[in-house]
């Protein structure tokens, strides 16, 4: 796989992962583009071989610190599992 193929694959995975995150309706009415940073961070973690627990921790941190949500407003374990399963079956 050459460099352009890697970039195209990354971009396609980014779009699919962002769609998955947006589909969770974590913050109703927010633009789907608002989850770009979270999507990129999660995708980089996945590309480096992160496990579900690492994804869960990142989701909690990012949604609380960057997006101002409380842990009670989302299920980080469920979201991490869905993302991890998507990655494994992708």
Backbone as CSV, one residue per row, in Angstrom:
resi,resn,N_x,N_y,N_z,CA_x,CA_y,CA_z,C_x,C_y,C_z
1,UNK,0.843,-1.173,0.000,0.000,0.000,0.000,0.893,1.242,0.000
2,UNK,0.653,2.133,-0.940,1.477,3.333,-0.995,0.885,4.426,-0.095
3,UNK,1.594,5.533,-0.007,1.235,6.615,0.898,-0.159,7.166,0.603
4,UNK,-0.485,7.356,-0.673,-1.810,7.875,-1.041,-2.921,6.919,-0.628
5,UNK,-2.675,5.623,-0.755,-3.660,4.636,-0.321,-3.886,4.723,1.183
6,UNK,-2.805,4.919,1.927,-2.916,5.046,3.383,-3.725,6.283,3.767
7,UNK,-3.476,7.374,3.085,-4.215,8.610,3.351,-5.691,8.434,3.009
8,UNK,-5.961,7.819,1.872,-7.353,7.593,1.471,-8.072,6.676,2.458
9,UNK,-7.381,5.646,2.921,-7.969,4.731,3.898,-8.240,5.456,5.218
10,UNK,-7.283,6.269,5.651,-7.456,7.041,6.884,-8.653,7.981,6.757
11,UNK,-8.754,8.681,5.643,-9.856,9.620,5.432,-11.209,8.909,5.399
12,UNK,-11.254,7.737,4.766,-12.502,6.965,4.717,-12.874,6.481,6.119
13,UNK,-11.886,6.001,6.870,-12.142,5.562,8.245,-12.588,6.726,9.117
14,UNK,-11.988,7.893,8.905,-12.370,9.088,9.648,-13.848,9.405,9.412
15,UNK,-14.259,9.389,8.163,-15.651,9.712,7.825,-16.620,8.702,8.437
16,UNK,-16.267,7.423,8.379,-17.145,6.390,8.954,-17.199,6.483,10.474
17,UNK,-16.054,6.734,11.100,-16.023,6.846,12.557,-16.778,8.087,13.014
18,UNK,-16.617,9.193,12.331,-17.349,10.400,12.695,-18.849,10.165,12.560
19,UNK,-19.266,9.472,11.511,-20.694,9.165,11.329,-21.212,8.317,12.490
20,UNK,-20.399,7.377,12.946,-20.783,6.540,14.084,-20.941,7.391,15.340
21,UNK,-19.999,8.271,15.586,-20.051,9.140,16.776,-21.258,10.069,16.697
22,UNK,-21.481,10.670,15.542,-22.613,11.582,15.362,-23.938,10.844,15.560
23,UNK,-24.002,9.592,15.117,-25.240,8.811,15.233,-25.649,8.576,16.684
24,UNK,-24.725,8.732,17.610,-25.018,8.546,19.030,-25.755,9.740,19.628
25,UNK,-25.827,10.853,18.875,-26.551,12.049,19.305,-26.143,12.477,20.722
26,UNK,-24.851,12.534,20.945,-24.316,12.885,22.263,-24.685,14.295,22.677
27,UNK,-24.674,15.202,21.724,-25.050,16.593,21.984,-26.047,16.980,20.884
28,UNK,-27.338,16.872,21.182,-28.351,17.166,20.156,-28.154,18.559,19.549
29,UNK,-28.271,18.608,18.228,-28.183,19.870,17.519,-26.781,20.334,17.181
30,UNK,-25.756,19.648,17.680,-24.379,20.065,17.393,-24.009,19.639,15.966
31,UNK,-23.225,20.446,15.310,-22.761,20.137,13.962,-21.896,18.875,13.984
32,UNK,-22.046,18.045,12.959,-21.232,16.828,12.897,-19.750,17.160,12.786
33,UNK,-19.437,18.343,12.278,-18.037,18.754,12.176,-17.418,19.027,13.547
34,UNK,-18.255,19.236,14.539,-17.763,19.517,15.888,-17.052,18.324,16.522
35,UNK,-17.282,17.153,15.991,-16.648,15.963,16.536,-15.372,15.572,15.796
36,UNK,-14.848,16.471,14.978,-13.642,16.179,14.210,-12.433,15.874,15.079
37,UNK,-12.209,16.673,16.110,-11.048,16.443,16.984,-11.155,15.114,17.718
38,UNK,-12.334,14.841,18.261,-12.551,13.572,18.965,-12.351,12.402,18.011
39,UNK,-12.907,12.507,16.832,-12.784,11.440,15.837,-11.329,11.186,15.493
40,UNK,-10.579,12.245,15.245,-9.166,12.096,14.872,-8.368,11.453,16.002
41,UNK,-8.600,11.886,17.231,-7.871,11.313,18.367,-8.188,9.832,18.539
42,UNK,-9.458,9.481,18.413,-9.841,8.073,18.552,-9.263,7.236,17.414
43,UNK,-9.315,7.759,16.211,-8.790,7.023,15.061,-7.289,6.805,15.198
44,UNK,-6.568,7.805,15.645,-5.131,7.632,15.850,-4.855,6.571,16.911
45,UNK,-5.642,6.567,17.973,-5.489,5.539,19.015,-5.731,4.149,18.430
46,UNK,-6.788,4.024,17.636,-7.103,2.731,17.021,-5.987,2.274,16.089
47,UNK,-5.459,3.189,15.309,-4.383,2.846,14.367,-3.118,2.404,15.104
48,UNK,-2.970,2.854,16.345,-1.803,2.463,17.150,-2.066,1.230,18.004
49,UNK,-3.270,0.638,17.866,-3.556,-0.612,18.564,-4.204,-0.473,19.928
50,UNK,-4.926,0.611,20.157,-5.578,0.822,21.454,-6.609,-0.270,21.729
51,UNK,-6.805,-0.551,23.017,-7.841,-1.490,23.412,-9.096,-0.719,23.846
52,UNK,-10.156,-1.460,24.196,-11.425,-0.819,24.567,-11.284,0.102,25.763
53,UNK,-10.487,-0.306,26.733,-10.338,0.509,27.934,-9.647,1.843,27.623
54,UNK,-8.661,1.821,26.764,-7.990,3.058,26.361,-8.963,3.979,25.625
55,UNK,-9.807,3.390,24.761,-10.811,4.186,24.061,-11.806,4.783,25.054
56,UNK,-12.250,3.982,26.000,-13.207,4.427,27.017,-12.644,5.621,27.791
57,UNK,-11.405,5.515,28.214,-10.775,6.604,28.964,-10.673,7.876,28.129
58,UNK,-10.312,7.728,26.866,-10.197,8.893,26.000,-11.564,9.521,25.761
59,UNK,-12.573,8.711,25.546,-13.932,9.213,25.330,-14.393,10.007,26.545
60,UNK,-14.194,9.447,27.729,-14.598,10.140,28.957,-13.881,11.480,29.095
61,UNK,-12.585,11.448,28.915,-11.802,12.668,29.056,-12.234,13.728,28.051
62,UNK,-12.306,13.350,26.793,-12.626,14.310,25.738,-14.039,14.860,25.875
63,UNK,-15.019,13.995,26.127,-16.395,14.483,26.215,-16.606,15.359,27.443
64,UNK,-15.900,15.076,28.513,-16.038,15.905,29.716,-15.236,17.200,29.607
65,UNK,-13.983,17.099,29.227,-13.106,18.267,29.208,-13.365,19.157,27.985
66,UNK,-13.398,18.569,26.814,-13.513,19.361,25.586,-14.946,19.753,25.237
67,UNK,-15.916,18.895,25.601,-17.295,19.141,25.205,-18.196,19.524,26.377
68,UNK,-17.678,19.476,27.593,-18.416,19.934,28.760,-19.528,19.024,29.244
69,UNK,-19.492,17.759,28.844,-20.512,16.821,29.300,-20.128,16.223,30.653
70,UNK,-21.134,15.730,31.361,-20.905,14.969,32.588,-20.909,13.485,32.235
71,UNK,-20.189,12.690,32.993,-20.132,11.251,32.714,-21.516,10.608,32.693
72,UNK,-22.435,11.165,33.457,-23.789,10.611,33.517,-24.591,10.877,32.237
73,UNK,-24.074,11.733,31.363,-24.788,12.089,30.138,-24.475,11.180,28.954
74,UNK,-23.549,10.271,29.122,-23.184,9.359,28.036,-22.645,8.063,28.630
75,UNK,-22.654,7.034,27.818,-22.152,5.724,28.244,-20.835,5.459,27.508
76,UNK,-19.738,5.801,28.160,-18.427,5.670,27.515,-18.076,4.212,27.228
77,UNK,-18.511,3.309,28.076,-18.231,1.882,27.865,-18.929,1.381,26.602
78,UNK,-20.190,1.740,26.452,-20.947,1.315,25.274,-20.367,1.921,24.004
79,UNK,-20.068,3.213,24.051,-19.505,3.877,22.882,-18.145,3.286,22.519
80,UNK,-17.303,3.040,23.513,-15.991,2.430,23.251,-16.156,1.052,22.627
81,UNK,-17.094,0.271,23.125,-17.338,-1.069,22.570,-17.806,-0.994,21.127
82,UNK,-18.728,-0.079,20.854,-19.215,0.070,19.482,-18.097,0.493,18.537
83,UNK,-17.287,1.433,18.973,-16.175,1.901,18.141,-15.160,0.783,17.936
84,UNK,-14.834,0.082,19.007,-13.860,-1.001,18.910,-14.371,-2.111,17.987
85,UNK,-15.648,-2.469,18.120,-16.232,-3.503,17.248,-16.244,-3.040,15.797
86,UNK,-16.580,-1.769,15.567,-16.547,-1.230,14.216,-15.124,-1.362,13.634
87,UNK,-14.133,-1.003,14.433,-12.739,-1.045,13.984,-12.315,-2.477,13.627
88,UNK,-12.677,-3.413,14.486,-12.290,-4.803,14.244,-12.968,-5.385,13.001
89,UNK,-14.173,-4.928,12.705,-14.920,-5.466,11.566,-14.776,-4.622,10.312
90,UNK,-13.984,-3.575,10.397,-13.805,-2.647,9.291,-12.847,-3.204,8.268
